Amino acid sequence: MSTISPTAPAFVYFDNAATTPLDPEVLEAMLPFLSQHYGNPSSLHGPGRQVRAAIENARKTVAHLLNAAPAEIIFTSGGTEADNYAAFGSVRTLGLKHAITSPMEHHAVLHPLQELAKSGEIKLHYVKHDAQGTLDLGHLEELLAAQSRTFVSLMHANNEIGNLNDIAAIGDICARYDAVFHTDTVQTMGHYRHDVQQLKNHFLVGSAHKFHGPKGVGFIYTRSGLRVSPLIHGGSQERNVRSGTENVYGIVGLAKALEIAVRDLAAHHAQVQALKTRFIEKLRAEVEDVQFNGLSEHADKSLYTVLSVSLPPSAISEMLLFNLDISKVAASGGSACTSGAQAGSHVLEALGCDPGRATVRFSMSKMNTEAEVDYAVAVLAKLYRPVAV
């Protein structure tokens, strides 16, 4: 039987799918651009040119890591802006009348597409899936065969349940029907290798704070030859695609963070997968009737950083995250119903999860330890043992 250590940690952080701690190497790379190098990159003088060079070097770094051309990388404020740019830009520039997505996509994809459907600019279609969230690619092909040229947006990995989608296979299907394929890779960028010469996507995105970089900066890869209208107007920055003075230190930090992530990818994958496996084994041993949402427990079918835990009905379900926080465990939750101020999870609702069971998403990074896993499991075991119904 597990017991909580009397010497509790300062805080156990298992909410890395929301944001990751900044890597010290990244901070070191950013600091000169927060203090010494302050020129506007659009200025022609020396300080401006120095900063412009840093942006272009960062662009080359990101492009190299994706096997892309530098001109195909546009820096944004993050993944949400990048997803919005792909959706609105593709539909409005290319005159597309149909879009296909899934009900489990991030709201950064769902809300723009639903807005376009509401305004009558597109007809929106949803790919079928099974009870574990596996997409029906045969249905995707049926939908594509039935419409004119279509915008398709299907994520690489689900941010709540961790399911991995086969974006190579999806890209092949989209290519057969000349569809414009956007994939939200926010959760997998820096955790898996992406070679855009092998994939058949038109867009993919990254957000620095998901791979130990700074918040407020991201990028979108747009395949050469595809030009869509800007989302933000007012200047000629980012090759006339994204107006506004660039977040220079953020861009420098993003490139450094991605460089580190790809450099250490294999080692960190093995390290974090081992933590996830330990989490699963200990939860099964210590918490009665524990289950896992989607494909979260399957190492070969889910994001190795995310574990979506379904807990038995209990009097503490509605206050579970609060109780974890009191015990110095940071995690996130979700429910198929709306309870109080906590909005329900559209992903769990789409899966038909039992609303009487509480869900906790534990998301891990290279900065977590086995001791932290053991502590979090012990906290859950103590919370559920006396009050489960």
C-alpha positions in Angstrom: 0.0 0.0 0.0 1.4 3.4 -1.0 1.7 6.2 1.5 2.4 9.8 0.9 5.8 10.9 1.9 5.8 13.1 4.9 8.2 15.4 3.1 6.1 16.5 0.2 7.7 18.1 -2.8 7.5 21.8 -3.4 5.2 21.0 -6.3 4.8 18.0 -8.7 4.1 19.4 -12.2 2.2 17.0 -14.5 0.6 19.6 -16.8 3.2 19.7 -19.6 0.6 19.3 -22.3 -0.6 22.7 -21.2 2.8 24.3 -21.0 6.4 23.1 -20.3 9.1 24.7 -18.1 11.6 26.8 -19.9 14.8 24.9 -20.7 17.8 26.8 -19.1 19.7 26.5 -22.5 16.8 28.3 -24.1 16.8 31.1 -21.6 20.5 31.6 -22.1 19.9 31.9 -25.9 17.1 34.4 -25.4 18.8 36.7 -22.8 20.9 38.8 -25.3 17.8 39.7 -27.2 16.1 40.8 -24.0 18.9 43.1 -23.1 21.7 43.9 -25.6 20.1 43.3 -29.1 17.0 45.5 -29.1 16.8 46.8 -32.7 13.6 46.6 -34.7 14.2 43.9 -37.3 12.5 46.0 -40.0 15.0 48.8 -39.5 17.9 49.2 -41.9 20.5 50.3 -39.4 23.1 48.1 -37.8 21.1 47.1 -34.6 18.1 46.3 -36.8 20.1 44.2 -39.2 21.7 42.3 -36.3 18.3 41.3 -35.0 17.0 40.5 -38.5 19.9 38.1 -38.9 18.9 36.3 -35.7 15.3 35.9 -36.9 16.5 34.5 -40.3 19.0 32.1 -38.6 16.1 30.9 -36.4 14.0 30.4 -39.5 16.8 28.4 -41.1 17.1 26.2 -38.0 13.4 25.4 -37.9 13.3 24.7 -41.6 16.3 22.4 -41.4 14.8 20.4 -38.6 11.6 19.9 -40.6 13.5 19.3 -43.9 11.7 22.4 -45.3 12.8 25.5 -47.1 13.2 28.7 -44.9 10.6 30.5 -46.9 8.0 27.9 -45.9 8.3 28.8 -42.2 6.3 31.7 -40.8 6.5 32.8 -37.2 3.3 33.4 -35.3 2.1 34.1 -31.8 1.5 30.4 -31.2 -0.4 27.4 -32.4 -3.9 29.0 -32.1 -3.0 31.8 -34.6 -1.3 29.3 -36.9 -4.4 27.0 -37.0 -6.7 30.0 -37.6 -4.4 31.2 -40.4 -4.6 27.9 -42.1 -8.3 27.5 -41.8 -9.5 31.0 -42.7 -6.8 31.6 -45.3 -7.3 28.4 -47.2 -11.1 28.7 -47.3 -11.2 32.3 -48.3 -8.2 32.4 -50.6 -8.7 29.1 -52.4 -12.5 29.3 -52.6 -13.0 26.0 -50.8 -16.7 25.2 -50.0 -16.2 22.1 -47.8 -14.1 21.3 -44.8 -13.5 18.0 -42.9 -12.3 17.6 -39.4 -13.1 15.5 -36.3 -15.2 16.4 -33.2 -12.0 15.8 -31.1 -9.9 18.5 -32.6 -8.5 21.4 -30.5 -10.8 24.4 -30.3 -8.2 26.3 -32.2 -9.3 24.3 -35.2 -13.0 23.5 -34.4 -14.0 27.1 -33.6 -12.7 28.7 -36.8 -14.2 26.0 -38.9 -17.5 26.2 -37.1 -17.5 30.0 -37.6 -16.9 29.5 -41.3 -19.8 27.1 -41.4 -22.0 29.4 -39.4 -21.3 32.2 -41.9 -22.3 29.9 -44.8 -18.8 30.0 -46.3 -18.3 26.2 -46.0 -20.2 23.0 -45.2 -18.5 21.3 -42.3 -18.2 17.5 -42.2 -16.9 15.3 -39.3 -14.9 12.1 -39.7 -16.4 9.1 -37.8 -14.5 7.5 -35.0 -14.9 4.6 -32.6 -15.3 4.6 -28.8 -11.6 4.9 -28.3 -11.3 7.9 -30.7 -9.7 6.0 -33.6 -10.6 7.8 -36.8 -12.4 6.0 -39.6 -10.1 6.8 -42.6 -12.5 4.9 -44.9 -15.1 7.5 -44.0 -12.6 10.3 -44.6 -12.2 9.0 -48.1 -15.9 8.7 -48.6 -16.4 12.3 -47.6 -13.6 13.5 -49.9 -15.0 11.5 -52.8 -18.4 13.2 -52.4 -17.3 16.9 -52.4 -15.4 19.3 -54.5 -11.8 20.3 -53.4 -11.8 20.3 -49.6 -9.9 21.7 -46.6 -9.0 18.8 -44.2 -7.8 19.4 -40.6 -6.9 16.4 -38.5 -4.4 16.6 -35.6 -1.4 14.4 -35.2 -2.0 13.7 -31.5 -4.9 14.6 -29.3 -4.0 17.0 -26.5 -6.5 15.4 -24.0 -6.4 11.6 -24.6 -3.1 11.4 -26.5 -4.4 9.4 -29.4 -1.9 9.4 -32.4 -3.4 9.8 -35.9 -1.6 8.4 -38.9 -1.0 11.7 -40.6 1.1 10.0 -43.4 -1.9 7.8 -44.3 -4.2 10.8 -44.0 -1.9 12.8 -46.3 -1.9 10.1 -48.9 -5.7 10.1 -48.9 -5.9 13.8 -49.1 -3.5 13.9 -52.0 -5.6 11.5 -54.0 -8.5 14.0 -53.9 -6.4 17.2 -54.2 -7.5 18.2 -50.7 -5.7 20.9 -48.7 -4.4 19.1 -45.6 -3.7 20.9 -42.4 -2.5 19.0 -39.3 -2.2 20.5 -35.8 1.1 19.1 -34.6 1.3 21.3 -31.5 1.5 18.4 -29.1 4.0 16.4 -31.2 6.4 19.1 -32.4 9.7 18.5 -30.6 8.5 15.0 -29.5 8.4 13.3 -32.9 10.3 13.8 -36.1 8.5 15.6 -38.9 9.9 15.4 -42.4 7.7 17.5 -44.7 9.3 16.0 -47.7 7.8 12.7 -46.7 4.5 14.0 -45.5 1.9 15.2 -47.9 0.5 18.0 -45.6 0.1 21.6 -46.7 0.3 23.0 -43.2 1.7 21.9 -39.9 2.2 24.0 -36.7 4.3 24.3 -33.6 4.1 26.3 -30.4 7.4 26.8 -28.5 6.0 26.5 -25.0 5.0 22.9 -25.7 8.7 21.8 -26.0 10.4 23.8 -23.3 10.5 27.1 -25.2 8.9 30.5 -24.3 5.2 31.3 -24.4 3.6 33.6 -27.0 5.5 32.3 -30.1 5.0 29.6 -32.6 5.2 28.9 -36.3 3.4 27.5 -39.3 4.9 25.5 -42.1 3.1 26.3 -45.4 4.1 24.1 -48.4 5.8 26.0 -51.2 3.4 27.1 -53.9 0.4 27.5 -51.6 -0.3 31.1 -50.9 -3.2 32.1 -48.7 -4.4 35.5 -47.5 -3.0 36.9 -44.2 -5.0 36.6 -41.0 -3.3 39.7 -39.5 -3.0 42.9 -41.6 -0.9 46.0 -41.1 2.7 45.5 -42.2 5.0 43.5 -44.5 6.6 41.4 -41.8 7.0 37.6 -42.2 7.1 37.8 -46.0 3.8 39.8 -46.1 2.0 36.9 -44.4 1.9 37.9 -40.8 2.0 41.6 -39.9 3.4 43.0 -36.7 6.9 43.5 -35.3 8.4 40.1 -34.6 8.8 38.6 -31.2 12.5 38.4 -31.6 13.6 36.8 -28.3 10.7 34.4 -28.6 11.6 33.3 -32.1 15.3 32.8 -31.0 14.0 30.8 -28.0 11.7 28.7 -30.2 14.5 27.7 -32.6 16.8 26.8 -29.7 14.1 24.8 -27.9 13.3 22.8 -31.1 16.9 22.3 -31.8 17.4 20.8 -28.3 14.3 18.7 -28.5 15.3 17.1 -31.8 18.9 16.7 -30.6 17.7 14.7 -27.5 14.5 13.3 -28.9 15.4 9.5 -28.6 16.7 9.8 -25.1 13.8 11.9 -23.9 11.2 9.6 -25.6 12.6 6.6 -23.7 12.8 8.5 -20.4 9.2 9.9 -20.5 7.7 6.7 -21.9 9.2 4.9 -18.9 7.5 7.4 -16.6 4.2 6.9 -18.3 4.5 3.1 -18.1 5.3 3.4 -14.4 2.3 5.7 -13.9 0.0 3.1 -15.5 1.3 0.2 -13.6 1.2 1.9 -10.2 -2.3 3.3 -10.8 -3.6 -0.1 -11.6 -2.0 -1.5 -8.4 -3.1 1.3 -6.1 -6.5 2.6 -7.4 -9.4 0.3 -7.7 -11.4 0.4 -11.0 -8.9 2.9 -12.7 -9.4 3.1 -16.5 -7.7 5.1 -19.3 -9.5 7.2 -21.9 -9.0 6.7 -25.6 -5.8 4.9 -26.5 -3.9 6.6 -23.7 -2.5 3.4 -22.1 -1.1 2.0 -25.4 2.5 3.0 -25.9 2.4 2.5 -29.7 -0.9 4.3 -30.3 -0.7 7.3 -28.1 1.5 10.4 -27.3 4.1 9.3 -24.8 3.8 12.5 -22.8 0.0 12.2 -22.1 -1.9 9.8 -19.8 -5.7 10.4 -19.5 -6.9 8.7 -16.3 -10.6 7.8 -15.7 -11.4 7.3 -12.0 -14.3 5.6 -10.3 -17.4 7.5 -9.2 -16.7 9.3 -5.9 -17.9 12.0 -3.7 -14.7 13.9 -4.4 -14.9 13.8 -8.2 -16.0 17.4 -8.6 -13.2 18.6 -6.3 -10.5 16.2 -7.5 -8.3 18.8 -9.2 -8.6 21.1 -6.2 -7.6 18.2 -3.9 -4.6 17.4 -6.1 -3.6 21.0 -6.0 -3.8 21.1 -2.2 -1.6 18.0 -2.2 0.9 19.9 -4.5 0.1 17.9 -7.7 -0.5 20.0 -10.8 -2.6 18.3 -13.5 -5.6 19.0 -15.7 -9.0 17.5 -15.9 -12.0 17.0 -18.1 -15.5 15.8 -17.8 -18.2 14.8 -20.3 -20.6 17.1 -18.4 -20.3 20.6 -17.2 -19.9 21.0 -13.5 -19.9 24.4 -11.8 -17.3 26.7 -13.4 -15.5 23.8 -15.1 -16.5 23.4 -18.7 -17.0 19.8 -19.9 -14.5 18.2 -22.3 -15.8 18.1 -25.9 -13.3 15.2 -26.5 -14.6 13.0 -23.7 -18.2 13.9 -24.7 -17.4 12.8 -28.3 -16.1 9.5 -26.9 -19.3 9.0 -24.8 -17.3 8.7 -21.6 -19.3 8.2 -18.4 -19.9 11.6 -16.9 -19.9 10.1 -13.4 -16.2 9.2 -13.7 -13.6 11.9 -13.1 -10.8 12.4 -15.6 -7.3 13.6 -14.8 -4.8 14.2 -17.5 -1.2 13.7 -16.3 1.2 15.0 -18.9 4.9 14.5 -18.5 8.2 15.9 -19.7 11.9 15.3 -19.5 12.0 17.3 -16.2 9.8 14.8 -14.3 11.1 11.9 -12.2 10.0 8.5 -10.9 9.7 9.9 -7.4 7.1 12.4 -8.7 5.1 9.7 -10.4 5.1 7.7 -7.2 4.0 10.7 -5.2 1.1 11.6 -7.5 -0.1 8.0 -7.5 0.1 7.9 -3.7 -2.0 11.1 -3.5 -4.7 9.7 -5.7 -4.7 6.4 -3.8 -5.2 8.3 -0.5 -7.9 10.5 -2.0 -9.9 7.6 -3.4 -9.4 4.8 -0.8 -11.7 6.2 1.9 -14.4 7.8 -0.2 -15.0 5.7 -3.3 -18.6 4.6 -3.7 
